[in-house]
Amino acid sequence: MAYNKNNFYKRVIKIQNIVLDLKYKDEDITYKEIYWEYIEPKFNISYRTFSSYLGINAKRELKKLQP
């Protein structure tokens, strides 16, 4: 079975949804606060990776992988 990035894109979508929900509830919260309080403890990724994940259009890429 060949490797694909389904799980990677699903994880990126989860992180993006967390950020969207928090930014919707509180517009004054910064990305660094979101990262340190919610993302880093749960997903154990660096801030640089977190920033990269926010720039990925994961929903579109996941649709491309679906047959």
Helices and strands as residue ranges (DSSP letters): H 6-25, H 31-34, I 35-39, H 40-43, H 47-54, H 58-65
